[in-house]
Structures are given as C-alpha cells and as structure tokens.
C-alpha cells in the first residue's frame, strides 16, 4: 500500500513516557496506516477503514 502523504499522529492511548507509541494515519482514502513511532521508516500495518473502526470500537470496550 502506498502511504505517501500520510499524516501520522500518536494514539492518545500510547504511553508517551516509555517511548512505546503507536502512530496512526487515517487521512488517506480507503486505508488506515499503523506504525511504531520508534521506527518511522520501518514497516506499517494497513487496514480498511471499516476494519480499523471495528478494532478501535472493540478495544474501547475493554478495561
């Protein structure tokens, strides 16, 4: 998947003090990118927006 033009942001649930942060790019049509903030040039996972929304909704329900 082409992530050119992705605007990455850190998740509000990421631990900002330990450096274990997840970044999400949801500004591209038809794709959501997820990567490790410690390795911005490394691999990224990609999801269809509907699948990403389902994942976020499910994790929000868990303590």
N, C-alpha and C positions, 0 to 999 in steps of 0.2 A: 504494500500500500504506500502511496505517495503522501508523506506528511509535510511536504513543502508548504510553508505558510502557516503551520500550526502555531497557535499561541498557547504556550504551556503555562499552567498555573498549578500551584501546590494545593493539594487537598486540605480542606480545613480540619480534617481528622488526622493528618500526618503529625508525627512527633517532630517538632521543629528544633528541639534541643539536642536530639541524638543523631541528627542527620539522616534518619530513616524516613525519607519523604517520597511520596508518590506524586507525580505530576500528571495532569490530565489536560488534553487538548480537545475541546469539543466545539471548535469553531469551523471545522471543515464539513462540507456537505456529505452526509451518508457514512461518516466514520468518526469514531472517538478513539483517540490515542492515549495510551497509558505508559508511563516510563518511570524508571528510578532516577530521582533527581541527582544522585551521586554519579550517574553515568549518562549525561545528556546526549552523548553521541553513540551510545550503545543501542541495543535492541529496544523496541517498543511493542507492546501488545496493541492490537486494534480490535475494535468491536463495532458492530452495527449499533446505531443509537438506541434502538429498542432493547437490545440485549443489555447495553450498558445501563439504561434506566431500570430494567428489571433487577440487575445486580445491585445497584445503589438502593433501590427500594427494599430489597431483601436484607441487605446489611444494615440499613437504618432501623429495622425492626428488632435487631439483635442487641442485647446489652453490651 
